Amino acid sequence: MFKFELNQTVYYLMNNRVCSAPVLCRMLVENQHPKWNATDKQAEFFQRFGPCRVVYATCHGEHEETTLFESREALAAAILEERI
């Protein structure tokens, strides 16, 4: 379910710099009806915790799973491929 374990060091860009830190906590947000919201009130009701995503927290704040990498090399490869 989660790509990274608690206390695992992850790598990411922050203010155009490579940073790393251990995962302090993580959260999975799933919505039963992710596309049912046509208005802000419906979005608030159907997606109480926001859109479907996996979020990790480090000492630098919250990061979505798609922006985290298991090594500096993986982060560099993603930058070169322009995936982030």
Rosetta blueprint (number, residue, H / E / L):
1 M L
2 F L
3 K L
4 F L
5 E L
6 L L
7 N L
8 Q L
9 T E
10 V E
11 Y E
12 Y E
13 L E
14 M E
15 N L
16 N L
17 R E
18 V E
19 C E
20 S E
21 A E
22 P E
23 V L
24 L L
25 C E
26 R E
27 M E
28 L E
29 V E
30 E L
31 N L
32 Q L
33 H L
34 P L
35 K L
36 W L
37 N L
38 A L
39 T L
40 D H
41 K H
42 Q H
43 A H
44 E H
45 F H
46 F H
47 Q L
48 R L
49 F L
50 G L
51 P L
52 C L
53 R E
54 V E
55 V E
56 Y E
57 A E
58 T E
59 C L
60 H L
61 G E
62 E E
63 H E
64 E E
65 E H
66 T H
67 T H
68 L L
69 F E
70 E L
71 S L
72 R H
73 E H
74 A H
75 L H
76 A H
77 A H
78 A H
79 I H
80 L H
81 E L
82 E L
83 R L
84 I L
